[in-house]
Amino acid sequence: MRAQFHVDRRFVLLFFFCAARISFACDQSPTGLPLWIRLSNPISTYTAKPGDPVHAVLTQDLVCDEEVVLPMGAAVNGVVRSRRKVGWGIRHETAALDLEFHSASSKSGETIPLVARVEEVANARETVRNGVIQGIRSSNTFQGRINSRLIHLPTWNPYSDPVLVIYKAVFPIFPEPEIYYPAGTDIRLRMKSELLPSANTETDSAEPVVEIASLPMPMFPMREVSLDSATQPEQLDQLVDQMPLRVTTTKDIEADLLNVVFLGSREDVNSAFRHAGWNSADPASRWSALKSMYALLNNSGYHQQPMMTFLLDGKPQDMSWQKSLNSYDRRDHLRIWRWTPNGSTQSVWVSSSTQDTSAVLAVKYKGFVHHIAPDIDDERATVIRDLNFAGCVRSVSYISRSDMPLSTHNATGDVMRTDGSVAVVRLQECRATVTQADSRSQIDFKAGNHTFRFFRRQILTFKNDIFRANIIYGAYDGGRMLVGALRKRSRGVTP
């Protein structure tokens, strides 16, 4: 009997322990939780030192069981753990920056400890490895790869090749190897420790509560949003059911899926994206083509890069908006068309949103084409998050489409995956509740004088010619390109 009593008591204790875990499941955030932040101050490997403070704000509410754990706009603070500077290029060819964020502040001013590392810098040319931002190698560019193939074996004087001398004279472009992020740069963090929020952490009740699209987080479901009283759910269902499924290219090839609807005037849409920091696209011209070529060769950003024309019911897009940082390859972008449902006199704005991740020279398309990230719902979430952070969103509703394919391909053969829902965004007059980045703080970036940069370029170019402009590295580089092409093909991406 005693043995049985011990078993029962342990069972009872286990029961109460599990019940407590369920009841208090949202008392702390699990590790691995992503947080999107926006830098409040610029940071650069030119000037940053270990221990320097880094300040940012949260761009999306962290929600748990319909309660805000951390509100949008909460200050997130960190430090520079380490930085590697290229300098003259004698010791290092690439820069590196290691940031760690250690606390967040609620609107009541209470400090909440956390540990979070960088997982992604939005639309950056730099990569992140094990939480450390890795800078680019200046020679690893489109022109640099051509340059390396002009020399097959190292010589005592790599500059003796007349073809190489001519090439370098024609293309004197050399990307900046140091890392620099201005205020306003979006960064995704990954939680490395439990977050212990206070029960007093809450948002100002006067602020609008908006549902934000995001990846599924079972522990942190998104808050429901009541639709505007003038728009019933049945009306939204009918609206989405009538919408065309996707747009086409000018050659009538099926292209992007329509995944966002904006309710508001043209002025509302323009104002929302301008306040959110997005840019319109330049029209295709000789000048924009030259600017695109420079951005490609310089491995830098072109904030108003032209977009390919897509058609909806035979009509080109009415608006094109994009957001980039320092890379020609990567950008958030969407095209918007004015569309009138059947039996209605009022028009809405329908949109296809995708994120460009790379730009390649495609013989099939006789020019450069961008490949996109396959999960287009992530881009839908980015658009809504930015507009909401700017205070331009009244409500958001997600309407499922039974006829939308969950996996398909765009016009260039890239895979597109979606949950099959269309986000209906009701816009309002923008009234940001969070202080935006001050453009006057960009003066922290010091690129060095022209003489320093010239000699650094010669040193880095010489090192690259010695170590990489040879048949051994050429074989490795060719094999790497082949493996990359095979991986893309296995994922269903057309090179």
N, C-alpha and C positions, 0 to 999 in steps of 0.2 A: 504493500500500500504506500509505503514511503517513496519507493521508486516511482510509482505512478503519480504521486503528488508532485515530485520534482519535475516530471515530464510536463504535467499540466501547468505548473507555474512557469516553466520556461516558455510553454506555448502562449500563455497569457502575456508574458513580457514581450514575446516576439510580436504578438497581435497589436499591443499598444505601441510598440516601436514603429511598426509599419503604418499604423493609423496616424501616428505623429508625422511620419515622413510625408504621407499624403496630404494631411491638413496643412503642413508648413512647407509644401513643395516649392512655393514661390518665395520663401523667405530669403533665398539666396540664389544667385544666377550660377548656372553650371559653367565650368571652364569650357573654352572653345567657342564662346558666344562672340559673333562678329559685331563690331561697333563702327559706324561710319562717323568720322569727325572731319572738321574743316579747320585748317591752320589759321590762327589769328595773327601770327607773325611769320615773316619769311625765314627760311633757314638755308644755309649754303655751306658746303665743305670748305669754301674759301675762308669763311670767318668763324664757323662754329668751333667750339672747344668742348671737350668732355666736361660734363657738369652744367653746361648752359641750359637754362629753362626753355621749354617748348610749350606753347599755349595753343589750345584749339577749343572748338565748341562741338557738341553733339548735334548732328543734323537730322536725327530721327529719334522720337521717343523710344525708350526702352520700356516695353509694356509687359506686365505679368498679370494674368487673370483680370484684365480690364483695369488694372491700376498701374500708374506710371512709376517705374522703379527709378529711372533717370529721365528727366524731361528734355525734349529738344531745346537746344540752347545752353544746356549745362556746360560749364567750363570743364575741360579735361586738360590736366597738366602733366607734363613729363619732363624728361631731361635727355640730353645727348649723352649716351653711354660711351660712345667712341666715334671717331671719324678718321678716315684715311684720305689725305689730300694728295692730288697728283703733283702739285707744285711744278717743278721744272721737268718732271717726267723722267728723271734719272733713276729713281728707285721704284716708283709705282707708275703703271700705265692707266690704272682705273682708280676712281674714288669709291669710298664706301661710307655709309652713314648708319649708325645704330641708335635708334630711339627707343626709349621705354617710357610708358605712361603709367603713373603711379597713383593718381587720385582724380576724382571728379567732384564738382561742387554743385549742390542743388541750388535752386533759386532762393531758398531760405538762407543760403550761405554756408550750409553744413558741408564739411569735407567728408567724402566717402572714399576709403582706400580701395585700390584695385591694382592689378598688374596686367598690362596689355602690351603686346608687341605689334609692330607693323606687319601686315599680311599683303597689302596691295596699295600702291599709289595710283589713283585713277588716271588713266590715259598717259602714264609716264613711259618714257623710253627705257628707264631703268627697271631692273628686275629686283625682286625681293627673295632672299634665300635665308632660311632660318631666322627670320625677323630682321635681317640686315639688308639695307638698300644697297644694291650693287650698281655702281656707275658704269657708263659705257666706255668702250675702248674707242678712241677717236678714229682709228684706222678701220674699225669694223663697221663700215658704212658701204653704201652702194658703190661709191667711187673708190673707196679703199679696197674693196674686194677685186675690182677691176685692176687697180694698181698692183696688187699682190700677184695677179696672174700675168703681168707684163714681165716679171722677172722670175725665172725658173730655178736659178741657183744663186746663192749668195756670192758676192764678189768683194774685192777689197774696196771698190768704189761703186756702190749700187747706183749712183747718179750718172754713171758713164753711159747708160743706155739712152740714146737720143730720143727714142719713142717715149720713154718714161719722163724725160725732161719736158718734152712737148706736152704730154698729158698733164703734168703737174702745173704747167704754165696756163693751160686752158681751163683746168678745174682747180683753182687755188682755194677751194672751200675746205675748212677743217673744223669739225664740230667741237664745241666746248666740252672737255672731259669732266669738269667738276660738276657736282650735283647742286642744283639750285631749285628750290620750290618757293614760289611767292605766297603771300597770304591769300587764302581762298582755295588752296590746294586741298582736294578731297583725299582722305586716307582711310583705308579699312583696317581696323585693329582686330586682333584676336585675343580674347581674354585668356590669361594664363593662371588666374587664381579665382577663387570665389569672390563675388561681389556681395557685400553685406550692407544693403540699403537701410536707411532709417525709416521708421514708420511715418515720420513727419515729412518725407519727401513727396511732394505733390506739385502739380502744375497750378498755375493761376487759373481759377475758375472762369475768368473773363476771356481767356484765350480759346480760340476754336479748337475742337478736337477733331482730328482728321485721320482716317484710316490710311495707312501707308502700305503699298505693296511690298512684299518681302518674300524671301525664301521661307518655306515652312519651318516653324520653330515650335514643336509641341509644348515646350515649357513656357513659351511666351506668345500666346495667341494674340492676333491683332484685334484692336477694338472695333466694334461694329459702329457704323455711321448711319444715322437717320438721314434719308434723302430729303431734299428740299420739298416742301409741301406742294409745290406746283408740279412736281414730277413724281408720279407714282411708279412703283416697281414694275407694274404691268406695262406702262408706257416705255420704260427702258428696255424691257424684254422685246417688245415689238420693234423698237428702234434698232437694237442689235441684230435681231433676226432679219431685218430688211437690208442690213449693210452688205456691200460686196465683201467677199472673203479675203481677197488679196488684190494687189496691183500688178501691172505688167510693165515690161520694158517697151521702148519705142518699136521693137521688133516683135511685139506681141508674145513675149516669153513671160511666163508666170514668175513674179518676183516676190516681194515681201508680203507678209501677212499683216492685215490691219488689226492692231491690238489696243489702241487707245482712242477714245472719243472725248473731245472737249466741248463743253456747253458754255457758250458765251459769245460775245461779239469778236470781230477781227481785232479790235483795239484791246480787248481783254486778253486774247492769245498773245499778241505782240508784247503787251505790257508784262505778262507773266514771264515769258522767256527772257526778256531784257532784264527784269528784276532778278531772275534766277542766275544771271551771268552767262547766258547762252548767246551765240552769235548767229547771224544769218549767213547764208552762203553767197559768195561772189558769183556773178554770172560767168559762164565759160568764155574766155577770151584769150588773146595772146599774152596779155599781162598776167592773168591768173595762172596760165600754163607755166610761165616763167617762175612765178612765185612758188608754184607746186614743185617744180623741178629743183629749185633752190632748197626748199624744205626737205625734199627727199635726199639730196646730196649732203645737206648739212645735218641730217638726222634731227630736225627741229620741228616745231609745230607751225601750222598755218591755220589760224583761228577762224578764217572765213573761206575755207577750202571749198571749191565748187563741188556740187553733187550731181550724179547722173540723173537724168530726167526719167521719172516713172510716170505711168499713166493710170488714172482711175476713170473708167468709162470713157476712155479716149482723151481725157484732159490731163495736162501736166500738173504737178503739185502747185498749190497756191503759196505755200511757205516752205522754207527749209531752215532748220535750226540745228546747231551743233555746239558741242563743248569739247575742247581739247586742252592739252597742257604743253608738252614739249616734244611731241612725237608726231611725225607725219603719218605713221602707221595707225595710231590709236585715237579714236574719238567716239563720243556719244553723238548720235545724230538721229533725226527723224524728219520725215516729209509729211506735210499736212495738206489735205484737200477739203474744200467746201463741198458738202454733200447734203441734198435735201431728200428726206424720206418721202415715200409715196403717200399722197393724201395730206401732206403738210405744207404749210407756207413758210415755215421756219427752217433754217439750215443749221447744221451742226458741222463740227470740224473733226474729220476722221484722220487717223495717223498710223503710220508704220514706223516703229522705232527699233533700231538695232545698234549694236556697238561694233565699230571696226576694230580689228585686232592686228592686222598686218596688211601691207601693200606689196604686191609682187608684179613683176613684168610678165604678162601672159600673152604668149604668141597668138593664142586662140582669139583673144579679144583685141589684139593689135594695140596694146598699151598697158598701163598700170591699172590694176583692179584691187579693190580692198576685199579681204576676207572678214567675215563677221564671227562674233562669239555665238555658239549654237543655242544657248539658253536665252531666248529673246525676252522671257519674263523678267530677267535681271535688268535689262535695259528699260523695260516698262517701269520697274520699281525705281530706277535711277531718275527717270523723268519726273515721276510723282514726288519723290523725295525732295528734289531740287525746287520744284514749284511750291511745295508745301513749306519748305524752309524759308522761302521768300515771302510767305504769307499770302499766296495767290490762290489757294485752294479752299473752297467752302466744304465740299464733300467728295467722296470717292465711292463708287460702287462697282462690284465685279460681276459681270453677267456672263454666264457660261454659254458657249456656242456648241451645240452637238455636232454641227457639220464642220467644225474647224479641225484639221488634222493635227494630232499631237506631235507628229514628226514629219517633216517634209524638207524640201530643198529650195533655195532661192535661185535666182537667174544664173548665178555663177557656179552653182553646184554645192554651195555650203549648206550644211545641215542646220535646220531650225527646229528647236524643240519648245513646246509651250504647254501650259495646263489647259488650254482651250478656252480661256476667259478673255473678255474685253473689259478694260478699265474705263468707266465713264466718269470723267472728272468735271465737276461743276466749278467754274472759276469765279472769282470775286475780285474786287478792287484790292490790289496788293497792299498789305499792311504788315510788314515784317515785324515780328516781336523779338527778333534776335539781331544784335548789332552785327552788320556785315563787315568784312575785312576792309581795312583802310588802305587804299591804293598808295597813299603816301609812305607806307612802311616798306615799299619795295626797294628803298635805297640801300638796304643791307647787302645787296649783291655787288661784289667788286671783282670784275673779270680780269683785272690786270692790264697793264699798258700794252701797246702794240709791239714794242720791242721784246718784252717778256714772252708774249704769246707767240711771236715769230720763232724765237729760239726754242721754246717748248715744242712747237710743231716740228721743227727739224729733228729734235732729239727723239720724239715719239715716232716719227716717220722712219728714222734710221733704225731704231730698235725693231720696228715692225718689219722692215725690209730684211733685216738680218735673220730674225727668228721665224718669219712666216712666208717670205717670198722664196720658197724652195720646193723642190719636187716632193719631199717627204711630207711637209705640211700640206702641200697641194693635194696629195693623195688622201690625207686625213680629211681635209675640207670637202673634197669631192664625195668621200664616203659618208660624211655627216649630212651633206645635202641629199644624198640618195636615201638615207635612212629617214630623214625628215619627210621627203616626198612620199615614201612608202607608208609612213604613219598617217599622213593626211589622207592618202587613198583608202587606207583601212578604216578611217573614220567617215568616209563618204565625202571628203572634200576634194573638189576638182582643182588640181594645181593650175 
